[in-house]
Amino acid sequence: MAKINTAAGKAVSKPGEAAKPARRSGERRSLLRSFRRYLLESWHELLKVNWPTWREVSRFTGLVLFVLMVLAILIYVLDKIFTYLSKYLFGL
């Protein structure tokens, strides 16, 4: 495959020829190094997080369960009301 050098120093394929992806010998090492760096940076960011205390977690969990029960009861009651009304109005 013939290459044409550009002013920027990058090789470009001639028109009509398929370009091959550049493969460097250190590409695999670079990917592993980048992945390791990503994991380390992620870990350091997780250490900066202000995690909730056990008391806060349990309190919010209780609140979510309470709201869930209230909404379930509300939906049940509305379902019974609409069922009664549809039977009354349409004689089903």
N, C-alpha and C positions, 0 to 999 in steps of 0.2 A: 504494500500500500504506500503510495507516494504521499509525502507530507509537504505542506507549504508552511514555512516559518513566517510568523507575523511579527509586527513591531513589538508586541507585548511579550514575545518570547514563547508563545504557545503554539504548538503544532496543530494545524487544521487539515482535514482531509480535502482532497481535490473534489470538485463537484462531481456527483454521480457515484462516489465511493462511500461505502458504509464506514462510519467511524467506530473504531474499537474502543472500549472503555480502558482508561489508563490503569495499569496494574503496577503497583510499586512493590518492592520486596518488603518494605516496612509497613504496608497497608494493614495487615492483620495485627501487628503489634500496636499500631496507632489506634485501631478500633478497640482493642482490649484496654489500652491506656485511657482512651476517652471514656469507656464504660466504667472503669474503675474510678476515674475522676468524678463522673456523674454520681456514682453511688456514695462516694465520700462527701461530696457537696450536699447531697440529699440528706445524709445522716447528720451533718452539721446543722442543716436547716431544721431538722426534726428536734435537735437538742435545744433550739431557740424557742420552740413552741411553748406557750403557757398552757399546759395541760390542766383540765379541771380536776378538782379533788374528788375523792370517793364520795364525799357527802353531796357535792354538787351533782355528780353523775346519778346517784340514787334519787335525789330530789327531782331532777328533770325526768328521769325514767318514770317515777311515780306520776308526775304531771302528765306525761304523754299517755300513760295507761288510763288515767282518769278521763282525759279528753276523749280518748278512743271509746271508752265505755259510754260516755254521755252521747257521743255522736251515734254509736250503735243503737242506743235506746231511742234516740230521736228518729233515726231512720226506721226502726221497727214500728214506732207509733205512727209515723206518717204513712207507712205501708198499710197498716191496719185501717187508718182513716180513709185512704184512697180506695182500698178494697171494699170497704163498707159503702162508700159513696158510689162506686161503679156498680155494685150489686143493686143499690137502691135506685139509681137513675136508669140503668139499662136493664134491670130485671134479670141479671145473670145468676 
